Amino acid sequence: MNDIKLWEILVPTTRRVKIDGVITEVPNRVRYHRVWDAKVREIAGGLTILKPAKGQWLSATGELFDERMIPVRIACTEEQIMQVIDFTLKHYNQLAVMAYELSERVIIKHGTDS
């Protein structure tokens, strides 16, 4: 049985860093995202990066966050998406990361070399 599903995870365009003792949001450069991309390819074998979208969410303390997010689709197992979520939390120093299942059935068919 194929346990690969299609997932989408929202990747932040900024990350939290401490500057002079104050936590600040700084933009992620493309090379910083490429490290994340490489790790996801290592875990799941591939990813599809969509155009950024504006997101808003409330933290557990009720603080409103208004930020741009990059939707990324990944065909993988639930165990693999959990690894991606854990890496995303750490890599971008996030308070929360959201991922959700888009499809419970994925078909990947490889063609022959021509």
N, CA, C and O atoms as a MOPAC input file, in Angstrom:
PM7 MOZYME 1SCF
protein

 N      0.83400 1    -1.19100 1     0.00000 1
 C      0.00000 1     0.00000 1     0.00000 1
 C      0.87400 1     1.24900 1     0.00000 1
 O      1.87600 1     1.31700 1     0.71200 1
 N      0.49100 1     2.22300 1    -0.79500 1
 C      1.23000 1     3.46600 1    -0.93200 1
 C      0.81600 1     4.43900 1     0.17400 1
 O     -0.33200 1     4.88300 1     0.21000 1
 N      1.73700 1     4.77000 1     1.07100 1
 C      1.39600 1     5.68500 1     2.15400 1
 C      1.87200 1     7.11100 1     1.87700 1
 O      1.92400 1     7.93500 1     2.79100 1
 N      2.21300 1     7.40200 1     0.63900 1
 C      2.60200 1     8.75100 1     0.24900 1
 C      1.34600 1     9.58400 1     0.01800 1
 O      0.42300 1     9.16100 1    -0.67900 1
 N      1.32600 1    10.76300 1     0.60900 1
 C      0.22400 1    11.70900 1     0.44700 1
 C      0.80800 1    13.03100 1    -0.02900 1
 O      2.01400 1    13.25600 1     0.06400 1
 N     -0.04800 1    13.89700 1    -0.53500 1
 C      0.39600 1    15.22400 1    -0.94400 1
 C      0.10900 1    16.19000 1     0.20300 1
 O     -1.02700 1    16.31400 1     0.66100 1
 N      1.14900 1    16.86300 1     0.65000 1
 C      1.07100 1    17.81200 1     1.76100 1
 C      1.43200 1    19.20900 1     1.27300 1
 O      2.12700 1    19.36700 1     0.26900 1
 N      0.96000 1    20.20100 1     1.98000 1
 C      1.39800 1    21.57900 1     1.74700 1
 C      1.84400 1    22.13200 1     3.08600 1
 O      1.17400 1    21.94000 1     4.10000 1
 N      2.96800 1    22.81500 1     3.08700 1
 C      3.50600 1    23.45600 1     4.27400 1
 C      3.72000 1    24.92500 1     3.94800 1
 O      4.09100 1    25.27200 1     2.82600 1
 N      3.48500 1    25.78400 1     4.92800 1
 C      3.68600 1    27.22100 1     4.72800 1
 C      5.03500 1    27.61000 1     5.30600 1
 O      5.27400 1    27.48800 1     6.50700 1
 N      5.91500 1    28.08100 1     4.42900 1
 C      7.28000 1    28.44200 1     4.79600 1
 C      7.36700 1    29.96500 1     4.91200 1
 O      6.92300 1    30.67600 1     4.01000 1
 N      7.92800 1    30.47100 1     6.00100 1
 C      7.98200 1    31.92200 1     6.19400 1
 C      9.01000 1    32.59000 1     5.28600 1
 O     10.02400 1    31.98900 1     4.93100 1
 N      8.73700 1    33.83200 1     4.91900 1
 C      9.70100 1    34.60300 1     4.13700 1
 C     10.67200 1    35.34500 1     5.04900 1
 O     11.64200 1    35.94200 1     4.58300 1
 N     10.40100 1    35.30100 1     6.36300 1
 C     11.30100 1    35.91500 1     7.34600 1
 C     11.59800 1    34.89700 1     8.43900 1
 O     10.92300 1    33.87400 1     8.55200 1
 N     12.61700 1    35.19100 1     9.24200 1
 C     12.91300 1    34.35300 1    10.39500 1
 C     13.21400 1    35.24100 1    11.59600 1
 O     13.60300 1    36.40100 1    11.45700 1
 N     13.02500 1    34.66800 1    12.76100 1
 C     13.23400 1    35.40300 1    14.00100 1
 C     14.69200 1    35.27200 1    14.42300 1
 O     15.21700 1    34.16500 1    14.54400 1
 N     15.34700 1    36.42600 1    14.64700 1
 C     16.72800 1    36.43900 1    15.14500 1
 C     16.81500 1    37.42500 1    16.29800 1
 O     16.02400 1    38.36300 1    16.39900 1
 N     17.78800 1    37.19500 1    17.15800 1
 C     18.00300 1    38.09700 1    18.28200 1
 C     19.11200 1    39.07000 1    17.90900 1
 O     20.24000 1    38.65600 1    17.63900 1
 N     18.79500 1    40.37200 1    17.89400 1
 C     19.76100 1    41.42100 1    17.59000 1
 C     19.79500 1    42.36400 1    18.78800 1
 O     18.78400 1    42.97300 1    19.13700 1
 N     20.96600 1    42.47900 1    19.41300 1
 C     21.12000 1    43.31700 1    20.60900 1
 C     20.08900 1    42.95800 1    21.67800 1
 O     19.53600 1    43.84100 1    22.33400 1
 N     19.83400 1    41.66700 1    21.84900 1
 C     18.91600 1    41.20500 1    22.87700 1
 C     17.44200 1    41.31200 1    22.54200 1
 O     16.59100 1    40.96000 1    23.35800 1
 N     17.12900 1    41.79900 1    21.33600 1
 C     15.73900 1    41.96200 1    20.92500 1
 C     15.44800 1    41.01400 1    19.75800 1
 O     16.20600 1    40.96400 1    18.79000 1
 N     14.34900 1    40.26600 1    19.85500 1
 C     13.96700 1    39.36700 1    18.75200 1
 C     13.36700 1    40.19700 1    17.63100 1
 O     12.43000 1    40.96900 1    17.83500 1
 N     13.93400 1    40.01900 1    16.43400 1
 C     13.54500 1    40.78700 1    15.25800 1
 C     13.29400 1    39.83100 1    14.09800 1
 O     13.92200 1    38.77700 1    14.00700 1
 N     12.37400 1    40.20300 1    13.21500 1
 C     12.13100 1    39.43900 1    11.99300 1
 C     13.05800 1    39.96800 1    10.89700 1
 O     13.08700 1    41.16900 1    10.62800 1
 N     13.80700 1    39.07200 1    10.27400 1
 C     14.68300 1    39.47400 1     9.16400 1
 C     14.28900 1    38.67700 1     7.92200 1
 O     13.91500 1    37.50800 1     8.02300 1
 N     14.37300 1    39.31100 1     6.75300 1
 C     14.03400 1    38.59300 1     5.50800 1
 C     15.00600 1    37.44100 1     5.26400 1
 O     16.19900 1    37.55400 1     5.54700 1
 N     14.49800 1    36.35800 1     4.74800 1
 C     15.34200 1    35.22000 1     4.37200 1
 C     15.85800 1    35.43700 1     2.95900 1
 O     15.08500 1    35.69600 1     2.03700 1
 N     17.13700 1    35.33300 1     2.80100 1
 C     17.72600 1    35.42700 1     1.46700 1
 C     17.49700 1    34.10800 1     0.73100 1
 O     17.25300 1    33.07100 1     1.34800 1
 N     17.57700 1    34.16600 1    -0.57700 1
 C     17.34000 1    32.98200 1    -1.40800 1
 C     18.26900 1    31.84900 1    -0.99300 1
 O     17.83800 1    30.69700 1    -0.93700 1
 N     19.52400 1    32.14500 1    -0.70200 1
 C     20.46000 1    31.07100 1    -0.33300 1
 C     20.06000 1    30.40400 1     0.98600 1
 O     20.35800 1    29.22900 1     1.20200 1
 N     19.38400 1    31.15200 1     1.87000 1
 C     18.90500 1    30.56500 1     3.13100 1
 C     17.76500 1    29.58500 1     2.84600 1
 O     17.69800 1    28.50900 1     3.43900 1
 N     16.87200 1    29.96900 1     1.93300 1
 C     15.78400 1    29.06700 1     1.52500 1
 C     16.34400 1    27.82400 1     0.82300 1
 O     15.79200 1    26.73300 1     0.96300 1
 N     17.42400 1    27.98600 1     0.07600 1
 C     17.99200 1    26.85400 1    -0.66800 1
 C     18.49500 1    25.75700 1     0.26400 1
 O     18.45300 1    24.57700 1    -0.08600 1
 N     18.97200 1    26.13900 1     1.44900 1
 C     19.38000 1    25.14700 1     2.44600 1
 C     18.15900 1    24.32400 1     2.86400 1
 O     18.23700 1    23.10100 1     2.98400 1
 N     17.02400 1    25.01000 1     3.08700 1
 C     15.77900 1    24.32700 1     3.45000 1
 C     15.33200 1    23.41700 1     2.29800 1
 O     14.96000 1    22.26500 1     2.52200 1
 N     15.37000 1    23.93800 1     1.07200 1
 C     14.98400 1    23.14600 1    -0.10900 1
 C     15.79100 1    21.85200 1    -0.18400 1
 O     15.23500 1    20.77800 1    -0.41700 1
 N     17.10500 1    21.96100 1     0.01400 1
 C     17.98200 1    20.79100 1    -0.07700 1
 C     17.63400 1    19.76300 1     0.99800 1
 O     17.63500 1    18.56100 1     0.73000 1
 N     17.33700 1    20.22400 1     2.20200 1
 C     16.98600 1    19.30700 1     3.28400 1
 C     15.66600 1    18.59400 1     2.98000 1
 O     15.53600 1    17.39800 1     3.24000 1
 N     14.68500 1    19.32400 1     2.42900 1
 C     13.40200 1    18.70900 1     2.08200 1
 C     13.59300 1    17.67800 1     0.97300 1
 O     12.98400 1    16.60900 1     1.01200 1
 N     14.43300 1    17.98900 1    -0.01300 1
 C     14.72700 1    17.00600 1    -1.07200 1
 C     15.38200 1    15.76300 1    -0.47300 1
 O     15.09300 1    14.64400 1    -0.89700 1
 N     16.25500 1    15.95400 1     0.50100 1
 C     16.91100 1    14.83200 1     1.17300 1
 C     15.88400 1    13.96100 1     1.91000 1
 O     15.97200 1    12.73300 1     1.87800 1
 N     14.91700 1    14.59400 1     2.56700 1
 C     13.90300 1    13.87100 1     3.34000 1
 C     12.87500 1    13.20900 1     2.43300 1
 O     12.56600 1    12.02900 1     2.59800 1
 N     12.34000 1    13.97600 1     1.46400 1
 C     11.16700 1    13.51600 1     0.70500 1
 C     11.41300 1    13.25600 1    -0.77400 1
 O     10.57600 1    12.65000 1    -1.44200 1
 N     12.53500 1    13.70000 1    -1.28600 1
 C     12.83800 1    13.45100 1    -2.69200 1
 C     12.45200 1    14.56900 1    -3.64400 1
 O     12.87300 1    14.55800 1    -4.80100 1
 N     11.66300 1    15.53100 1    -3.18900 1
 C     11.29000 1    16.63600 1    -4.07000 1
 C     10.27400 1    17.55500 1    -3.41800 1
 O      9.74400 1    17.26100 1    -2.34700 1
 N     10.01400 1    18.66900 1    -4.08000 1
 C      9.07500 1    19.67100 1    -3.58400 1
 C      8.65000 1    20.56800 1    -4.72800 1
 O      9.34300 1    20.67500 1    -5.74000 1
 N      7.49700 1    21.21800 1    -4.55900 1
 C      7.00200 1    22.18400 1    -5.52500 1
 C      6.76400 1    23.48600 1    -4.77400 1
 O      5.96600 1    23.53500 1    -3.83900 1
 N      7.46100 1    24.54000 1    -5.18800 1
 C      7.40100 1    25.83100 1    -4.51200 1
 C      6.42500 1    26.73000 1    -5.26100 1
 O      6.58200 1    26.96400 1    -6.45900 1
 N      5.42500 1    27.22900 1    -4.55600 1
 C      4.42000 1    28.11000 1    -5.14900 1
 C      4.75400 1    29.56800 1    -4.84800 1
 O      5.69300 1    29.85300 1    -4.10500 1
 N      3.98600 1    30.48500 1    -5.42200 1
 C      4.20800 1    31.91500 1    -5.19600 1
 C      3.79600 1    32.29800 1    -3.77400 1
 O      2.83700 1    31.74600 1    -3.23400 1
 N      4.52500 1    33.24900 1    -3.16200 1
 C      4.18800 1    33.67600 1    -1.79900 1
 C      2.77100 1    34.24300 1    -1.69900 1
 O      2.21700 1    34.78600 1    -2.65500 1
 N      2.22000 1    34.09100 1    -0.50800 1
 C      0.88100 1    34.60100 1    -0.20100 1
 C      0.94100 1    35.30000 1     1.15700 1
 O      1.82800 1    35.03100 1     1.96800 1
 N     -0.01100 1    36.19500 1     1.39100 1
 C     -0.07500 1    36.89800 1     2.66500 1
 C     -0.86800 1    36.05900 1     3.66400 1
 O     -1.94600 1    35.55600 1     3.34700 1
 N     -0.32800 1    35.91300 1     4.86500 1
 C     -1.01100 1    35.13700 1     5.89400 1
 C     -1.14000 1    35.92600 1     7.17900 1
 O     -0.32800 1    36.80700 1     7.46300 1
 N     -2.15500 1    35.61000 1     7.94800 1
 C     -2.35200 1    36.20200 1     9.26500 1
 C     -2.73100 1    35.08700 1    10.22000 1
 O     -3.51500 1    34.20400 1     9.87200 1
 N     -2.17800 1    35.12500 1    11.42100 1
 C     -2.52300 1    34.13000 1    12.41600 1
 C     -2.28500 1    34.69100 1    13.80700 1
 O     -1.48500 1    35.60700 1    13.99900 1
 N     -2.99200 1    34.12400 1    14.76700 1
 C     -2.85500 1    34.52200 1    16.16200 1
 C     -2.00400 1    33.49300 1    16.89300 1
 O     -2.21000 1    32.28700 1    16.75800 1
 N     -1.04100 1    33.99000 1    17.67300 1
 C     -0.20200 1    33.09400 1    18.47200 1
 C     -1.00200 1    32.58300 1    19.66700 1
 O     -2.13600 1    33.00500 1    19.89300 1
 N     -0.41000 1    31.68400 1    20.41600 1
 C     -1.05900 1    31.13700 1    21.61000 1
 C     -1.32900 1    32.23000 1    22.64300 1
 O     -2.22000 1    32.08400 1    23.48000 1
 N     -0.56200 1    33.32700 1    22.58900 1
 C     -0.75700 1    34.44100 1    23.52800 1
 C     -1.68600 1    35.51100 1    22.96700 1
 O     -1.94000 1    36.51800 1    23.62800 1
 N     -2.19900 1    35.29900 1    21.74400 1
 C     -3.13500 1    36.24700 1    21.14400 1
 C     -2.48400 1    37.32900 1    20.29900 1
 O     -3.16400 1    38.24100 1    19.82900 1
 N     -1.17100 1    37.23600 1    20.10000 1
 C     -0.46600 1    38.23000 1    19.27500 1
 C     -0.74900 1    37.95800 1    17.79500 1
 O     -0.65600 1    36.81900 1    17.33700 1
 N     -1.09700 1    39.02200 1    17.04800 1
 C     -1.38300 1    38.89100 1    15.62300 1
 C     -0.08400 1    38.94100 1    14.83200 1
 O      0.72500 1    39.85400 1    14.99600 1
 N      0.10100 1    37.95200 1    13.97700 1
 C      1.23400 1    37.93100 1    13.05400 1
 C      0.68100 1    38.10100 1    11.65100 1
 O     -0.25200 1    37.40300 1    11.25500 1
 N      1.25200 1    39.02000 1    10.90800 1
 C      0.84500 1    39.33700 1     9.53900 1
 C      2.11200 1    39.19600 1     8.69700 1
 O      3.00700 1    40.03800 1     8.76200 1
 N      2.17600 1    38.13200 1     7.91300 1
 C      3.43200 1    37.85300 1     7.21600 1
 C      3.20400 1    37.14500 1     5.88800 1
 O      2.16500 1    36.52600 1     5.65800 1
 N      4.19500 1    37.25400 1     5.03200 1
 C      4.14700 1    36.54400 1     3.76100 1
 C      4.66800 1    35.12900 1     3.98200 1
 O      5.64800 1    34.91000 1     4.69300 1
 N      3.98800 1    34.18000 1     3.35400 1
 C      4.33900 1    32.77400 1     3.47200 1
 C      4.49600 1    32.18800 1     2.07200 1
 O      3.88200 1    32.65900 1     1.11400 1
 N      5.32100 1    31.16300 1     1.97300 1
 C      5.51800 1    30.47200 1     0.69900 1
 C      4.89200 1    29.08500 1     0.82300 1
 O      5.39300 1    28.25500 1     1.58200 1
 N      3.80200 1    28.81500 1     0.09000 1
 C      3.23600 1    27.46000 1     0.10400 1
 C      4.15400 1    26.51000 1    -0.67300 1
 O      4.56700 1    26.80400 1    -1.79500 1
 N      4.46100 1    25.37900 1    -0.06200 1
 C      5.32600 1    24.38200 1    -0.69900 1
 C      4.62200 1    23.03400 1    -0.62000 1
 O      4.18200 1    22.62100 1     0.45200 1
 N      4.51700 1    22.35500 1    -1.74600 1
 C      3.85900 1    21.05000 1    -1.80700 1
 C      4.90800 1    19.94700 1    -1.83700 1
 O      5.92100 1    20.03400 1    -2.53100 1
 N      4.62500 1    18.90400 1    -1.05500 1
 C      5.56900 1    17.80000 1    -0.91300 1
 C      4.79500 1    16.48700 1    -0.91900 1
 O      3.86600 1    16.31300 1    -0.13000 1
 N      5.16300 1    15.57500 1    -1.78800 1
 C      4.58300 1    14.23300 1    -1.78700 1
 C      5.48100 1    13.35800 1    -0.91300 1
 O      6.63000 1    13.08300 1    -1.26000 1
 N      4.93500 1    12.92500 1     0.23400 1
 C      5.74500 1    12.16200 1     1.17500 1
 C      4.84800 1    11.45900 1     2.19100 1
 O      3.62700 1    11.60700 1     2.16300 1
 N      5.45500 1    10.71100 1     3.06400 1
 C      4.72200 1    10.04100 1     4.13000 1
 C      4.48200 1    11.02000 1     5.28400 1
 O      5.08000 1    12.09500 1     5.33400 1
 N      3.61000 1    10.63600 1     6.19700 1
 C      3.36700 1    11.48400 1     7.37000 1
 C      4.62900 1    11.60300 1     8.22300 1
 O      4.90300 1    12.66700 1     8.77900 1
 N      5.38300 1    10.54200 1     8.32800 1
 C      6.64200 1    10.59100 1     9.07300 1
 C      7.60200 1    11.61000 1     8.44400 1
 O      8.25600 1    12.37300 1     9.15500 1
 N      7.68100 1    11.61600 1     7.11800 1
 C      8.56500 1    12.56500 1     6.43400 1
 C      8.08800 1    14.00300 1     6.61200 1
 O      8.91300 1    14.89300 1     6.81900 1
 N      6.76200 1    14.26100 1     6.53700 1
 C      6.29400 1    15.64300 1     6.70400 1
 C      6.56200 1    16.11200 1     8.12000 1
 O      6.81000 1    17.29900 1     8.33600 1
 N      6.51700 1    15.20700 1     9.09300 1
 C      6.84900 1    15.59300 1    10.47100 1
 C      8.32500 1    15.99200 1    10.56700 1
 O      8.66700 1    16.91900 1    11.30000 1
 N      9.19000 1    15.30500 1     9.84000 1
 C     10.61100 1    15.67600 1     9.80700 1
 C     10.77700 1    17.05600 1     9.16600 1
 O     11.57100 1    17.87300 1     9.63400 1
 N     10.02300 1    17.30800 1     8.09500 1
 C     10.08100 1    18.61000 1     7.41700 1
 C      9.58400 1    19.71200 1     8.35700 1
 O     10.18900 1    20.78200 1     8.42800 1
 N      8.49200 1    19.46000 1     9.07500 1
 C      7.95400 1    20.45000 1    10.02100 1
 C      8.98600 1    20.74700 1    11.10300 1
 O      9.24800 1    21.91000 1    11.40900 1
 N      9.56900 1    19.71000 1    11.67900 1
 C     10.56900 1    19.91100 1    12.73300 1
 C     11.75300 1    20.72400 1    12.22600 1
 O     12.23200 1    21.62700 1    12.91200 1
 N     12.22900 1    20.40100 1    11.01100 1
 C     13.35300 1    21.15300 1    10.44400 1
 C     12.95100 1    22.60100 1    10.16200 1
 O     13.74500 1    23.51500 1    10.38500 1
 N     11.74000 1    22.81600 1     9.67900 1
 C     11.24900 1    24.16400 1     9.37400 1
 C     11.17600 1    25.01500 1    10.64600 1
 O     11.60000 1    26.17000 1    10.64900 1
 N     10.64300 1    24.44500 1    11.71300 1
 C     10.58300 1    25.15500 1    13.00100 1
 C     11.96700 1    25.63000 1    13.42700 1
 O     12.14700 1    26.77700 1    13.83600 1
 N     12.93600 1    24.73300 1    13.32300 1
 C     14.29900 1    25.04900 1    13.76400 1
 C     15.01100 1    25.99700 1    12.79100 1
 O     15.60400 1    26.99000 1    13.21000 1
 N     14.94900 1    25.68700 1    11.49600 1
 C     15.69600 1    26.45500 1    10.48900 1
 C     15.26300 1    27.92500 1    10.44900 1
 O     16.09600 1    28.82300 1    10.33300 1
 N     13.95100 1    28.15500 1    10.54600 1
 C     13.43000 1    29.51500 1    10.46400 1
 C     13.12600 1    30.10800 1    11.84300 1
 O     12.60800 1    31.22100 1    11.93500 1
 N     13.44300 1    29.37300 1    12.91600 1
 C     13.21800 1    29.81900 1    14.29300 1
 C     11.78700 1    30.30900 1    14.47400 1
 O     11.55400 1    31.43300 1    14.91900 1
 N     10.83400 1    29.45500 1    14.12300 1
 C      9.42100 1    29.82400 1    14.14400 1
 C      8.73200 1    29.41200 1    15.43700 1
 O      9.14600 1    28.46300 1    16.10300 1
 N      7.67500 1    30.14000 1    15.78100 1
 C      6.83800 1    29.79200 1    16.92700 1
 C      5.89900 1    28.65000 1    16.56600 1
 O      5.55400 1    27.82900 1    17.41600 1
 N      5.48500 1    28.59900 1    15.30000 1
 C      4.57100 1    27.56100 1    14.82200 1
 C      4.75900 1    27.38700 1    13.32000 1
 O      5.14600 1    28.32100 1    12.61700 1
 N      4.48300 1    26.19100 1    12.84400 1
 C      4.51600 1    25.89200 1    11.41100 1
 C      3.25500 1    25.10100 1    11.09300 1
 O      2.88200 1    24.19200 1    11.83500 1
 N      2.60000 1    25.44900 1     9.98800 1
 C      1.39100 1    24.73500 1     9.59600 1
 C      1.63500 1    23.93000 1     8.32500 1
 O      2.18200 1    24.43100 1     7.34200 1
 N      1.21700 1    22.67600 1     8.37400 1
 C      1.22000 1    21.81200 1     7.19700 1
 C     -0.11500 1    21.09100 1     7.19200 1
 O     -0.69900 1    20.83700 1     8.24600 1
 N     -0.59200 1    20.76700 1     6.00400 1
 C     -1.89600 1    20.11300 1     5.90200 1
 C     -1.89100 1    19.18300 1     4.69700 1
 O     -1.18000 1    19.38900 1     3.71400 1
 N     -2.71500 1    18.15500 1     4.82100 1
 C     -2.82400 1    17.15000 1     3.77100 1
 C     -3.72800 1    17.66200 1     2.65800 1
 O     -4.83700 1    18.13000 1     2.91400 1
 N     -3.24700 1    17.57100 1     1.42400 1
 C     -4.05000 1    17.96400 1     0.26600 1
 C     -4.71200 1    16.76100 1    -0.38800 1
 O     -5.79900 1    16.87500 1    -0.95400 1
 N     -4.06500 1    15.62200 1    -0.31300 1
 C     -4.56700 1    14.43200 1    -0.99700 1
 C     -4.14500 1    13.19100 1    -0.23100 1
 O     -3.02300 1    13.10900 1     0.26800 1
 N     -5.04700 1    12.23300 1    -0.14200 1
 C     -4.67200 1    10.98600 1     0.51200 1
 C     -4.16400 1     9.95000 1    -0.48700 1
 O     -3.77000 1     8.84900 1    -0.10200 1
 N     -4.17300 1    10.30100 1    -1.74400 1
 C     -3.69100 1     9.37400 1    -2.77600 1
 C     -2.78500 1    10.11700 1    -3.74100 1
 O     -3.16200 1    11.15500 1    -4.28700 1
 N     -1.59900 1     9.58800 1    -3.94700 1
 C     -0.63300 1    10.18700 1    -4.86500 1
 C     -0.16200 1     9.12000 1    -5.83200 1
 O      0.19000 1     8.01300 1    -5.42500 1
 N     -0.15600 1     9.45200 1    -7.10300 1
 C      0.37000 1     8.54800 1    -8.12700 1
 C      1.59500 1     9.21500 1    -8.72800 1
 O      1.52800 1    10.34200 1    -9.21700 1
 N      2.70100 1     8.51400 1    -8.68600 1
 C      3.93200 1     8.98500 1    -9.33100 1
 C      4.33500 1     7.90900 1   -10.32400 1
 O      4.66700 1     6.78700 1    -9.93900 1
 N      4.30600 1     8.25300 1   -11.58100 1
 C      4.64200 1     7.28700 1   -12.63900 1
 C      5.83900 1     7.81500 1   -13.38900 1
 O      5.83500 1     8.94400 1   -13.87800 1
 N      6.85900 1     6.99500 1   -13.47600 1
 C      8.07700 1     7.38500 1   -14.17700 1
 C      8.02300 1     6.88300 1   -15.61900 1
 O      7.62400 1     5.75100 1   -15.89100 1
 N      8.43400 1     7.75400 1   -16.52300 1
 C      8.49200 1     7.36200 1   -17.92900 1
 C      9.81000 1     6.69500 1   -18.24400 1
 O     10.69500 1     6.60100 1   -17.39300 1
 N      9.93300 1     6.23600 1   -19.46500 1
 C     11.17200 1     5.61200 1   -19.89300 1
 C     12.05700 1     6.67300 1   -20.53900 1
 O     11.56600 1     7.66600 1   -21.07600 1
 N     13.34200 1     6.45400 1   -20.48000 1
 C     14.27300 1     7.37800 1   -21.12800 1
 C     14.13300 1     7.26400 1   -22.65200 1
 O     14.01300 1     6.16600 1   -23.19400 1
 N     14.14900 1     8.41100 1   -23.32600 1
 C     14.01500 1     8.39100 1   -24.77800 1
 C     15.35000 1     8.57400 1   -25.43500 1
 O     15.43800 1     8.58500 1   -26.66300 1

